[in-house]
């Protein structure tokens, strides 16, 4: 649980290696369909003030499109199109969710119902290296994971195109099937 990658040992960091990755069995890389995986950790993690889990949306929220709601995307990816490497500082943006219909106008129909898009006016978006990072929404009671960074436009992350994420509510049944964890 840190915001910068330290150059020395830090008591708030736990390093865990794993080889147990569950990739969605219907993942199609050419169309970026079912862009979701789970990582099974080999050891339990002790949560504390610095390391906390994120909640999944309740299944009843699967009908919420989150359109126009303010969400936060974060990641350790490149900070600009000209950057040659990823950042050692966790970066985040707060932006509104846009409709998939509006997002599809930008991506010529490649955005599916299993995606969720963010408006990135002003040229601030997720970038290379942010893939898989969280898109979170705070409903006033709790913060929930509503998306995982999936793709953007090849023109760059500063051109103002929407950012596209995997919509977590579309995969709650799959997550329950693979983990046994359900949110009702």
KEVORO-855750 format. One record per residue: residue number from 1; x, y, z of N, C-alpha, C, CB in turn. Coordinates in pm, 1 decimal, decimal comma. Glycine has a CB too. Layout:
BEGIN
VOMI  zamar       nxx       nyy       nzz      caxx      cayy      cazz       cxx       cyy       czz      cbxx      cbyy      cbzz
VOMI    NUM         X         Y         Z         X         Y         Z         X         Y         Z         X         Y         Z
...
***
This chain:
BEGIN
VOMI  zamar       nxx       nyy       nzz      caxx      cayy      cazz       cxx       cyy       czz      cbxx      cbyy      cbzz
VOMI      1      78,5    -117,9       0,0       0,0       0,0       0,0      83,7     125,6       0,0     -89,8      -1,0     115,0
VOMI      2     141,6     163,8    -113,8     218,7     287,4    -123,3     181,2     362,7    -249,8     369,7     258,0    -121,1
VOMI      3     220,8     489,1    -254,3     195,7     571,5    -372,6     320,3     591,9    -456,3     140,3     705,5    -331,8
VOMI      4     436,5     557,7    -402,2     560,2     564,8    -480,2     633,3     432,1    -466,9     650,7     683,4    -433,0
VOMI      5     705,4     397,1    -569,6     786,3     275,6    -563,5     916,4     312,8    -494,3     812,1     214,5    -707,0
VOMI      6     936,6     264,9    -372,3    1055,9     305,1    -297,5    1181,3     234,5    -346,3    1036,5     277,4    -150,1
VOMI      7    1292,8     300,4    -324,7    1420,9     240,5    -361,6    1477,5     157,9    -246,4    1521,0     349,3    -402,9
VOMI      8    1413,3     164,2    -132,8    1460,8      87,3     -18,2    1344,3      13,2      45,0    1529,5     178,9      85,3
VOMI      9    1373,8     -74,4     138,8    1271,8    -155,0     204,3    1170,7     -65,5     276,2    1336,4    -253,3     303,4
VOMI     10    1044,0    -103,3     265,9     936,3     -26,3     325,7     843,9    -122,8     398,0     859,0      56,4     218,6
VOMI     11     809,3     -91,7     521,3     726,9    -181,4     601,4     584,3    -195,1     549,0     723,3    -133,2     743,3
VOMI     12     541,8    -105,7     460,1     405,1    -108,3     409,6     392,8    -180,2     275,9     353,2      32,0     396,0
VOMI     13     498,3    -246,2     232,8     497,2    -317,0     105,5     513,7    -466,0     130,6     608,4    -264,6      11,8
VOMI     14     433,3    -544,5      61,3     446,7    -689,6      65,1     472,7    -735,3     -77,8     318,4    -759,0     126,0
VOMI     15     579,7    -809,7     -98,2     608,8    -865,4    -229,6     558,6   -1009,1    -232,5     761,6    -858,4    -261,9
VOMI     16     473,3   -1039,3    -328,3     417,4   -1172,9    -342,4     431,8   -1215,6    -487,6     268,3   -1177,3    -297,1
VOMI     17     493,6   -1329,5    -509,0     504,7   -1384,3    -644,5     397,6   -1490,0    -662,9     646,5   -1444,0    -670,4
VOMI     18     342,6   -1495,4    -781,1     243,4   -1597,9    -810,1     253,5   -1639,4    -955,8     101,7   -1547,7    -777,9
VOMI     19     219,9   -1762,7    -979,2     212,5   -1812,8   -1116,2      70,4   -1858,0   -1146,9     312,4   -1928,9   -1137,8
VOMI     20     -19,0   -1839,8   -1050,2    -155,5   -1887,7   -1064,3    -246,4   -1775,1   -1113,5    -207,0   -1944,1    -930,6
VOMI     21    -254,3   -1760,5   -1244,8    -337,9   -1658,6   -1307,3    -451,3   -1728,6   -1380,4    -255,2   -1568,4   -1404,7
VOMI     22    -573,2   -1684,2   -1354,5    -690,5   -1740,5   -1420,7    -734,6   -1642,0   -1528,1    -806,6   -1769,3   -1318,2
VOMI     23    -704,4   -1674,4   -1652,2    -742,4   -1590,6   -1766,0    -881,8   -1633,2   -1811,0    -638,5   -1602,4   -1883,7
VOMI     24    -966,8   -1536,9   -1843,8   -1101,3   -1570,7   -1891,2   -1090,1   -1666,2   -2009,8   -1180,6   -1442,3   -1931,1
VOMI     25   -1164,0   -1774,5   -2001,8   -1153,2   -1879,4   -2103,9   -1200,1   -1834,1   -2242,9   -1233,6   -2000,0   -2061,0
VOMI     26   -1274,6   -1725,3   -2250,9   -1319,7   -1673,0   -2380,0   -1249,3   -1542,6   -2417,4   -1470,0   -1651,0   -2377,5
VOMI     27   -1131,9   -1521,0   -2363,3   -1051,4   -1402,1   -2395,2   -1013,4   -1406,5   -2543,0    -923,0   -1394,4   -2305,0
VOMI     28   -1037,0   -1295,5   -2612,3    -999,0   -1284,3   -2753,4    -912,7   -1159,5   -2766,2   -1125,8   -1277,1   -2848,7
VOMI     29    -783,6   -1178,8   -2788,6    -692,5   -1064,4   -2788,9    -709,7    -974,7   -2910,7    -550,3   -1112,6   -2782,3
VOMI     30    -757,3   -1027,5   -3022,4    -771,1    -944,5   -3142,6    -884,5    -843,4   -3130,6    -794,3   -1032,3   -3264,2
VOMI     31    -986,6    -876,6   -3051,5   -1099,0    -783,7   -3032,0   -1104,7    -730,0   -2888,9   -1231,2    -853,0   -3066,4
VOMI     32   -1009,5    -770,1   -2808,3   -1002,6    -732,7   -2666,5   -1136,1    -763,0   -2597,3    -966,6    -582,0   -2651,3
VOMI     33   -1185,4    -883,6   -2621,2   -1310,7    -930,6   -2563,4   -1280,8   -1015,6   -2440,3   -1392,9   -1011,2   -2667,3
VOMI     34   -1362,2   -1000,0   -2335,7   -1343,6   -1072,8   -2209,2   -1203,9   -1048,4   -2153,2   -1366,7   -1224,3   -2229,6
VOMI     35   -1166,9    -921,5   -2147,7   -1033,7    -878,8   -2103,2   -1029,4    -874,4   -1950,8    -997,1    -739,8   -2162,7
VOMI     36   -1027,5    -992,0   -1891,5   -1027,4   -1001,0   -1745,5    -954,6   -1128,3   -1702,7   -1172,7    -999,1   -1689,4
VOMI     37    -879,7   -1115,8   -1595,5    -809,3   -1229,3   -1535,2    -814,1   -1212,9   -1384,1    -661,1   -1238,9   -1586,1
VOMI     38    -791,9   -1320,9   -1315,0    -781,6   -1319,8   -1169,3    -644,9   -1374,4   -1131,0    -896,3   -1403,4   -1103,0
VOMI     39    -590,5   -1323,4   -1022,7    -462,4   -1371,8    -971,4    -488,6   -1434,1    -834,9    -355,6   -1256,0    -962,2
VOMI     40    -452,7   -1561,0    -820,7    -466,3   -1627,1    -691,1    -333,6   -1615,8    -618,7    -509,1   -1776,8    -706,9
VOMI     41    -336,7   -1551,7    -503,5    -215,1   -1533,6    -425,3    -182,7   -1661,6    -348,4    -229,9   -1414,5    -328,2
VOMI     42     -55,3   -1696,7    -336,1     -16,5   -1820,8    -269,4     -22,5   -1812,5    -116,7     122,6   -1858,9    -311,6
VOMI     43     -35,8   -1691,9     -64,1     -40,6   -1672,4      81,1    -150,9   -1572,5     114,4      97,0   -1623,1     135,9
VOMI     44    -209,2   -1584,3     233,9    -307,6   -1483,6     275,5    -239,1   -1348,3     296,5    -380,2   -1528,3     405,5
VOMI     45    -311,0   -1242,9     272,3    -259,2   -1107,5     292,8    -322,6   -1050,9     419,4    -288,6   -1015,5     168,9
VOMI     46    -240,9    -997,3     507,2    -291,5    -930,4     626,8    -323,1    -785,9     590,8    -188,5    -937,9     744,6
VOMI     47    -450,3    -749,0     603,0    -490,9    -612,4     571,8    -463,7    -521,5     690,4    -639,5    -607,1     533,1
VOMI     48    -434,4    -395,9     658,9    -405,6    -296,6     762,1    -443,2    -158,7     708,9    -255,2    -301,1     804,7
VOMI     49    -396,2     -53,9     773,5    -429,4      82,2     729,8    -372,2     116,2     592,8    -379,3     182,2     831,0
VOMI     50    -273,0      41,4     547,3    -206,6      70,7     420,7    -243,7     -26,9     309,0     -57,6      69,4     440,5
VOMI     51    -284,9    -145,9     346,6    -319,0    -249,2     249,3    -462,5    -292,6     275,9    -220,1    -371,1     257,4
VOMI     52    -550,8    -261,2     181,2    -693,1    -289,2     198,8    -749,4    -349,7      71,0    -770,6    -160,6     236,9
VOMI     53    -850,6    -434,3      85,3    -914,4    -489,3     -34,6   -1013,1    -388,0     -92,4    -986,5    -622,7      -2,2
VOMI     54   -1046,2    -406,1    -218,2   -1150,7    -325,3    -281,1   -1274,5    -413,5    -291,4   -1105,9    -270,7    -423,2
VOMI     55   -1389,8    -355,6    -271,5   -1514,1    -431,6    -281,9   -1555,0    -447,2    -427,9   -1626,3    -363,0    -202,1
VOMI     56   -1618,0    -558,9    -456,0   -1681,9    -576,8    -586,0   -1821,1    -514,7    -578,7   -1689,1    -728,6    -626,3
VOMI     57   -1876,8    -474,8    -692,0   -2013,9    -422,9    -689,9   -2110,2    -534,7    -650,1   -2053,1    -363,6    -828,7
VOMI     58   -2220,1    -497,3    -589,8   -2323,6    -595,3    -559,6   -2390,9    -634,6    -691,1   -2428,0    -538,7    -456,7
VOMI     59   -2441,7    -757,1    -696,7   -2507,2    -801,1    -820,1   -2624,2    -710,1    -855,9   -2555,8    -945,6    -806,2
VOMI     60   -2687,8    -652,1    -757,2   -2799,1    -560,8    -785,3   -2751,7    -436,7    -859,8   -2868,8    -520,0    -655,3
VOMI     61   -2621,8    -407,8    -853,5   -2566,3    -291,6    -923,9   -2535,0    -322,4   -1069,8   -2440,1    -243,2    -853,9
VOMI     62   -2557,7    -447,2   -1111,5   -2520,7    -484,7   -1248,3   -2601,8    -410,1   -1352,8   -2538,1    -633,4   -1267,9
VOMI     63   -2711,5    -347,5   -1311,3   -2792,9    -271,3   -1405,9   -2754,2    -124,7   -1408,4   -2939,8    -284,6   -1371,5
VOMI     64   -2663,5     -84,0   -1320,8   -2618,6      55,1   -1316,4   -2512,1      75,5   -1423,8   -2563,2      92,2   -1175,0
VOMI     65   -2533,9     171,6   -1511,9   -2434,9     199,6   -1616,5   -2326,2     293,7   -1566,5   -2502,9     259,8   -1739,5
VOMI     66   -2351,0     360,1   -1453,9   -2259,6     457,8   -1394,0   -2240,6     582,5   -1481,1   -2124,9     392,9   -1368,6
VOMI     67   -2320,3     598,3   -1587,0   -2306,7     712,8   -1677,8   -2319,0     843,7   -1600,2   -2413,2     706,6   -1789,8
VOMI     68   -2225,5     933,7   -1626,4   -2214,2    1066,3   -1565,4   -2170,8    1063,8   -1418,9   -2345,4    1137,1   -1576,2
VOMI     69   -2148,5     946,3   -1363,1   -2098,3     938,6   -1226,1   -1947,5     957,5   -1227,9   -2136,3     803,1   -1159,6
VOMI     70   -1896,2    1016,9   -1121,8   -1753,3    1043,6   -1111,0   -1681,0     918,8   -1060,5   -1726,9    1163,8   -1016,9
VOMI     71   -1577,2     878,6   -1133,3   -1498,8     760,1   -1098,6   -1350,8     797,4   -1095,4   -1524,4     644,2   -1199,9
VOMI     72   -1270,7     711,3   -1035,2   -1126,2     734,8   -1028,8   -1054,6     617,1   -1094,4   -1078,2     753,9    -880,9
VOMI     73    -967,5     649,9   -1190,2    -879,5     550,8   -1253,1    -738,6     577,0   -1201,5    -885,5     558,6   -1411,6
VOMI     74    -664,9     470,7   -1174,8    -527,8     489,4   -1126,9    -435,7     386,3   -1190,1    -521,6     479,7    -973,0
VOMI     75    -306,5     418,4   -1187,4    -210,6     325,1   -1244,1     -67,6     374,1   -1235,1    -244,8     298,0   -1386,3
VOMI     76      22,0     284,9   -1272,9     165,9     309,1   -1269,2     222,1     320,6   -1410,6     237,4     196,9   -1192,5
VOMI     77     135,6     346,0   -1509,4     178,5     350,3   -1648,9     249,0     479,4   -1686,7      60,8     330,8   -1738,2
VOMI     78     270,3     494,5   -1818,4     335,5     615,0   -1869,7     252,7     737,6   -1835,0     356,4     605,6   -2022,4
VOMI     79     320,7     850,0   -1810,1     249,9     972,4   -1773,0     223,0    1062,4   -1892,6     328,9    1048,5   -1669,3
VOMI     80     278,4    1027,5   -2007,7     254,9    1105,4   -2129,3     289,7    1019,2   -2249,9     338,7    1237,4   -2129,2
VOMI     81     248,7    1067,2   -2366,6     281,1     993,8   -2489,2     431,0     992,2   -2515,9     208,3    1055,0   -2608,2
VOMI     82     501,1    1094,1   -2469,3     645,1    1102,5   -2494,9     729,5    1029,9   -2390,2     687,0    1247,1   -2501,1
VOMI     83     667,9     986,2   -2280,9     743,0     915,5   -2176,4     797,2     784,2   -2231,6     653,5     889,2   -2052,0
VOMI     84     918,2     750,9   -2193,4     980,8     628,0   -2242,9     970,3     512,6   -2143,8    1126,3     653,7   -2275,1
VOMI     85     920,0     540,3   -2024,9     903,7     434,6   -1925,8     784,9     468,5   -1836,7    1033,2     416,4   -1841,3
VOMI     86     747,8     372,9   -1753,1     637,4     393,8   -1660,3     684,5     477,3   -1541,6     579,8     258,7   -1612,3
VOMI     87     590,0     526,0   -1465,0     620,6     613,3   -1352,1     645,7     533,3   -1224,1     506,7     712,3   -1330,1
VOMI     88     719,6     590,1   -1131,4     734,9     526,4   -1000,4     641,0     590,7    -898,8     881,2     536,3    -951,9
VOMI     89     552,6     676,6    -948,2     453,8     744,2    -864,5     314,8     702,3    -910,3     470,3     899,3    -871,1
VOMI     90     235,2     648,7    -819,1      98,8     610,9    -853,3      22,2     735,8    -894,7      28,8     539,6    -734,3
VOMI     91     -35,9     732,7   -1013,3    -109,2     847,6   -1066,3    -257,6     813,0   -1071,7     -56,4     887,9   -1207,7
VOMI     92    -342,4     915,6   -1065,0    -486,1     892,3   -1071,7    -555,6    1011,3   -1136,2    -543,7     866,0    -931,4
VOMI     93    -672,4     982,6   -1191,0    -756,8    1087,1   -1247,9    -899,8    1063,2   -1202,3    -747,2    1089,7   -1403,7
VOMI     94    -971,6    1171,6   -1180,9   -1113,6    1162,1   -1149,5   -1189,7    1217,2   -1268,8   -1149,7    1239,7   -1017,4
VOMI     95   -1273,8    1134,1   -1326,5   -1343,8    1167,5   -1450,2   -1484,1    1107,4   -1447,9   -1264,8    1116,9   -1573,6
VOMI     96   -1573,6    1157,1   -1534,0   -1706,8    1096,8   -1541,6   -1710,4     977,6   -1637,1   -1808,8    1201,0   -1585,7
VOMI     97   -1802,5     887,9   -1609,1   -1829,3     776,1   -1699,6   -1914,2     829,4   -1814,5   -1901,5     657,0   -1625,3
VOMI     98   -1886,5     782,0   -1934,4   -1968,1     819,3   -2049,6   -2046,7     697,4   -2096,9   -1879,9     876,3   -2164,5
VOMI     99   -2149,3     720,4   -2174,8   -2230,7     609,4   -2224,5   -2150,4     525,5   -2323,6   -2360,1     661,9   -2290,9
VOMI    100   -2181,5     398,0   -2328,7   -2115,5     311,6   -2426,7   -2152,9     353,7   -2568,5   -2153,3     163,8   -2403,1
VOMI    101   -2273,8     403,2   -2585,2   -2315,6     450,4   -2717,8   -2225,8     565,2   -2763,5   -2464,1     495,5   -2715,8
VOMI    102   -2203,6     662,0   -2675,1   -2114,9     773,8   -2707,6   -1971,9     729,2   -2728,3   -2120,0     877,8   -2598,6
VOMI    103   -1927,6     633,5   -2649,5   -1790,6     581,4   -2660,3   -1771,3     508,8   -2793,0   -1759,0     486,5   -2542,6
VOMI    104   -1874,8     438,3   -2835,9   -1866,5     363,9   -2961,6   -1851,6     454,2   -3083,0   -1988,5     277,9   -2978,2
VOMI    105   -1896,3     579,1   -3072,5   -1876,2     673,5   -3182,4   -1727,2     696,4   -3205,6   -1947,3     807,4   -3153,0
VOMI    106   -1648,9     691,5   -3099,2   -1504,2     709,2   -3108,2   -1435,1     582,5   -3157,8   -1447,6     749,4   -2972,6
VOMI    107   -1485,0     466,5   -3113,4   -1416,7     339,9   -3141,4   -1486,6     255,4   -3248,2   -1405,0     259,8   -3014,1
VOMI    108   -1572,8     318,1   -3325,4   -1635,6     255,2   -3442,7   -1698,9     119,7   -3412,7   -1533,4     238,6   -3551,9
VOMI    109   -1769,5     111,8   -3300,5   -1844,3      -9,1   -3268,9   -1769,7    -116,9   -3194,6   -1894,8     -65,6   -3390,6
VOMI    110   -1645,5     -95,2   -3157,0   -1569,7    -201,5   -3089,9   -1592,2    -205,4   -2938,7   -1422,2    -184,3   -3117,8
VOMI    111   -1665,2    -108,2   -2884,6   -1697,8    -108,1   -2741,9   -1823,3    -192,9   -2722,0   -1719,0      38,5   -2687,7
VOMI    112   -1816,3    -287,0   -2628,2   -1925,8    -380,0   -2603,6   -1996,7    -347,0   -2472,5   -1873,8    -524,2   -2601,0
VOMI    113   -2106,1    -416,5   -2447,1   -2179,1    -396,0   -2321,8   -2094,7    -437,4   -2201,9   -2310,7    -474,5   -2323,1
VOMI    114   -1992,2    -517,1   -2224,4   -1903,2    -561,7   -2116,4   -1790,1    -462,7   -2090,7   -1844,8    -698,3   -2149,8
VOMI    115   -1799,8    -345,3   -2152,6   -1702,5    -237,3   -2130,9   -1769,5    -121,0   -2060,1   -1640,9    -190,2   -2264,8
VOMI    116   -1688,5     -35,2   -2000,3   -1731,6      90,4   -1940,2   -1627,0     194,0   -1981,4   -1746,1      79,5   -1781,3
VOMI    117   -1672,6     312,8   -2019,7   -1581,9     414,2   -2074,7   -1578,5     539,7   -1988,2   -1623,7     450,6   -2217,2
VOMI    118   -1464,3     607,7   -1991,0   -1451,0     735,1   -1920,5   -1428,2     847,6   -2020,6   -1335,1     729,6   -1818,0
VOMI    119   -1481,7     964,9   -1985,7   -1456,9    1085,3   -2064,5   -1318,1    1136,4   -2027,7   -1567,1    1195,0   -2039,1
VOMI    120   -1241,8    1175,0   -2126,6   -1104,9    1220,3   -2098,7   -1078,0    1355,4   -2162,8   -1002,9    1117,4   -2148,9
VOMI    121   -1175,6    1443,4   -2156,2   -1154,5    1576,7   -2210,9   -1036,8    1641,8   -2140,2   -1281,9    1663,5   -2196,9
VOMI    122    -960,1    1716,8   -2212,6    -841,5    1778,3   -2155,4    -717,5    1693,5   -2173,3    -863,1    1805,3   -2010,2
VOMI    123    -732,0    1577,2   -2236,5    -615,2    1495,3   -2266,1    -558,4    1419,5   -2149,0    -510,5    1579,4   -2321,7
VOMI    124    -638,3    1394,6   -2045,9    -591,1    1316,6   -1931,7    -661,5    1182,2   -1933,7    -616,7    1391,2   -1796,8
VOMI    125    -583,8    1074,3   -1942,7    -642,8     941,6   -1951,8    -546,2     838,2   -1896,1    -680,0     908,0   -2097,3
VOMI    126    -589,8     714,4   -1897,4    -498,2     605,4   -1868,1    -403,8     591,9   -1987,2    -575,2     471,0   -1839,7
VOMI    127    -291,5     523,0   -1967,0    -189,7     516,4   -2071,8    -123,8     378,4   -2071,8     -83,2     627,6   -2051,9
VOMI    128     -29,6     357,0   -2162,0      43,6     230,8   -2167,5     102,6     200,1   -2030,3     155,2     236,2   -2275,1
VOMI    129      83,7      78,8   -1984,3     134,2      38,0   -1853,8      28,4      41,5   -1745,6     248,4     125,3   -1814,0
VOMI    130     -87,9     102,1   -1774,8    -196,4     108,2   -1676,7    -291,6     -10,7   -1687,5    -274,2     237,2   -1693,9
VOMI    131    -275,8     -93,0   -1790,0    -369,2    -202,9   -1815,3    -389,7    -289,5   -1691,8    -319,4    -288,9   -1930,4
VOMI    132    -516,5    -321,7   -1666,7    -552,8    -401,7   -1550,9    -574,8    -319,8   -1425,8    -448,0    -502,9   -1525,2
VOMI    133    -537,5    -192,1   -1430,7    -553,6    -104,6   -1314,6    -699,9     -76,2   -1284,3    -479,8      25,8   -1337,0
VOMI    134    -728,5     -29,5   -1164,1    -866,6     -14,2   -1119,9    -936,6     112,7   -1168,1    -870,1     -17,2    -972,9
VOMI    135   -1066,9      98,0   -1187,0   -1159,7     209,1   -1203,7   -1257,9     194,3   -1089,0   -1232,2     208,6   -1346,8
VOMI    136   -1259,8     290,7    -997,9   -1339,8     276,5    -876,5   -1445,4     385,5    -866,5   -1250,1     279,4    -753,4
VOMI    137   -1554,2     350,0    -798,9   -1665,4     441,9    -775,8   -1698,4     440,2    -627,5   -1790,4     403,3    -861,7
VOMI    138   -1716,4     558,2    -569,9   -1757,0     568,2    -430,3   -1902,2     611,9    -426,9   -1666,2     667,7    -351,1
VOMI    139   -1987,7     525,7    -372,9   -2130,8     555,5    -368,7   -2172,0     629,1    -241,6   -2210,1     427,5    -380,8
VOMI    140   -2074,0     673,4    -164,1   -2103,2     742,0     -39,0   -2093,6     650,4      81,3   -2239,8     803,2     -44,7
VOMI    141   -2109,0     521,1      58,5   -2098,5     422,9     166,0   -1972,4     339,1     153,7   -2220,3     332,6     166,7
VOMI    142   -1937,8     305,6      30,8   -1819,2     223,0       8,6   -1760,8     253,4    -128,7   -1853,3      72,3      21,1
VOMI    143   -1636,8     211,2    -146,6   -1570,4     226,1    -275,5   -1568,0      89,4    -341,3   -1425,5     284,8    -260,0
VOMI    144   -1613,9      83,9    -466,1   -1624,2     -43,9    -535,4   -1547,5     -40,6    -667,1   -1770,9     -79,3    -560,5
VOMI    145   -1500,5    -156,5    -707,2   -1429,7    -172,5    -833,6   -1532,8    -188,1    -944,5   -1332,8    -294,9    -829,4
VOMI    146   -1541,2     -90,8   -1034,5   -1638,5     -98,2   -1143,5   -1573,1    -130,2   -1277,1   -1714,5      32,2   -1154,2
VOMI    147   -1440,5    -114,9   -1286,3   -1373,0    -141,8   -1412,7   -1227,2    -176,8   -1393,5   -1384,8     -23,2   -1503,9
VOMI    148   -1170,0    -235,9   -1497,6   -1026,4    -264,8   -1504,1    -976,8    -210,3   -1637,8    -996,1    -420,5   -1489,5
VOMI    149    -870,8    -130,4   -1634,4    -819,8     -65,7   -1755,7    -798,0    -168,9   -1865,5    -688,3       9,7   -1726,3
VOMI    150    -855,8    -142,4   -1982,7    -846,8    -236,6   -2093,5    -773,5    -177,2   -2213,5    -985,4    -281,1   -2134,9
VOMI    151    -831,4     -73,1   -2277,1    -763,8     -18,9   -2394,8    -799,2     126,9   -2418,6    -798,7    -100,5   -2517,5
VOMI    152    -721,8     186,8   -2505,7    -743,2     324,1   -2549,6    -710,3     331,5   -2697,3    -656,9     424,9   -2467,3
VOMI    153    -687,6     449,5   -2745,6    -657,8     468,0   -2887,0    -506,8     464,3   -2909,5    -717,1     601,1   -2938,3
VOMI    154    -465,0     405,1   -3018,7    -322,1     394,0   -3049,1    -257,6     529,7   -3075,5    -301,5     303,8   -3169,1
VOMI    155    -338,3     632,2   -3101,2    -284,2     766,4   -3125,6    -215,9     824,3   -3002,2    -395,2     859,9   -3171,0
VOMI    156    -249,6     772,3   -2884,8    -186,2     820,5   -2762,3    -285,9     844,7   -2651,2    -110,3     947,0   -2789,7
VOMI    157    -232,3     866,6   -2532,6    -317,8     884,3   -2415,1    -345,8    1031,1   -2383,7    -253,9     818,5   -2295,2
VOMI    158    -294,6    1120,9   -2463,8    -316,4    1263,6   -2439,1    -402,3    1330,1   -2546,4    -183,5    1334,7   -2430,1
VOMI    159    -464,0    1250,1   -2631,4    -538,0    1306,5   -2744,6    -685,5    1330,4   -2714,4    -526,1    1215,4   -2863,3
VOMI    160    -731,5    1293,0   -2594,8    -868,8    1321,6   -2555,3    -970,6    1215,6   -2591,0    -910,2    1447,2   -2615,4
VOMI    161    -925,9    1099,8   -2638,2   -1019,2     991,4   -2667,1   -1060,6     924,2   -2536,2    -955,6     888,0   -2764,8
VOMI    162   -1178,3     862,3   -2532,9   -1221,7     792,9   -2411,1   -1127,1     678,7   -2374,9   -1363,9     738,8   -2428,8
VOMI    163   -1122,5     648,4   -2246,4   -1052,4     529,8   -2198,8   -1154,4     418,4   -2183,7    -978,0     557,1   -2064,0
VOMI    164   -1116,6     297,1   -2220,0   -1209,5     184,2   -2216,4   -1162,3      82,8   -2112,0   -1221,3     117,3   -2356,7
VOMI    165   -1256,7      36,4   -2033,7   -1230,6     -54,3   -1922,6   -1318,7    -178,0   -1935,5   -1254,9      16,2   -1787,1
VOMI    166   -1278,1    -286,8   -1874,6   -1364,5    -403,3   -1860,9   -1465,3    -370,5   -1751,9   -1282,4    -534,0   -1827,1
VOMI    167   -1594,0    -391,0   -1781,0   -1702,1    -361,4   -1685,4   -1714,2    -478,7   -1587,6   -1839,3    -336,0   -1760,0
VOMI    168   -1678,1    -456,3   -1463,0   -1674,6    -563,1   -1362,5   -1812,2    -624,1   -1339,2   -1619,4    -509,8   -1231,1
VOMI    169   -1918,4    -543,9   -1342,6   -2052,4    -599,4   -1319,1   -2089,8    -704,4   -1423,1   -2156,4    -487,7   -1319,4
VOMI    170   -2029,1    -699,4   -1540,3   -2056,8    -799,5   -1644,4   -1991,7    -934,0   -1613,9   -2008,4    -749,0   -1779,7
VOMI    171   -1901,3    -936,8   -1517,1   -1824,8   -1058,3   -1489,0   -1842,8   -1108,2   -1345,8   -1678,5   -1033,5   -1515,4
VOMI    172   -1944,2   -1060,0   -1275,2   -1963,9   -1103,3   -1136,5   -1992,3   -1253,1   -1127,3   -2078,6   -1025,0   -1072,9
VOMI    173   -2071,2   -1306,7   -1219,3   -2097,9   -1451,3   -1217,6   -1970,1   -1530,4   -1245,0   -2206,0   -1487,7   -1321,8
VOMI    174   -1888,2   -1483,0   -1338,6   -1761,7   -1550,2   -1369,8   -1667,7   -1545,5   -1249,2   -1694,4   -1484,8   -1493,1
VOMI    175   -1660,6   -1429,9   -1183,7   -1575,7   -1416,1   -1064,6   -1623,3   -1511,3    -955,4   -1576,5   -1269,8   -1012,8
VOMI    176   -1755,4   -1519,7    -936,0   -1809,6   -1611,5    -835,7   -1777,5   -1756,9    -871,8   -1962,1   -1592,3    -822,5
VOMI    177   -1791,8   -1791,9    -998,4   -1762,4   -1928,3   -1043,7   -1616,5   -1966,1   -1017,5   -1793,7   -1942,5   -1193,0
VOMI    178   -1525,2   -1873,0   -1040,6   -1382,0   -1902,1   -1027,1   -1330,8   -1890,7    -883,8   -1303,2   -1809,1   -1115,1
VOMI    179   -1396,2   -1807,3    -801,7   -1344,3   -1781,4    -666,8   -1435,4   -1828,1    -554,0   -1319,4   -1635,8    -650,9
VOMI    180   -1563,1   -1841,7    -583,6   -1659,4   -1871,4    -478,2   -1705,6   -1746,8    -405,3   -1600,1   -1968,1    -379,9
VOMI    181   -1656,7   -1630,0    -446,8   -1693,9   -1503,3    -382,9   -1812,3   -1443,4    -457,3   -1573,8   -1403,5    -380,8
VOMI    182   -1919,9   -1415,8    -383,3   -2039,2   -1356,8    -444,4   -2081,6   -1233,1    -366,7   -2154,8   -1459,2    -449,8
VOMI    183   -2133,1   -1136,0    -437,2   -2183,2   -1013,1    -375,2   -2326,9    -993,8    -418,1   -2096,3    -889,4    -414,0
VOMI    184   -2418,9   -1001,6    -321,5   -2561,2    -987,7    -353,9   -2618,1    -858,6    -304,1   -2639,6   -1101,7    -296,8
***
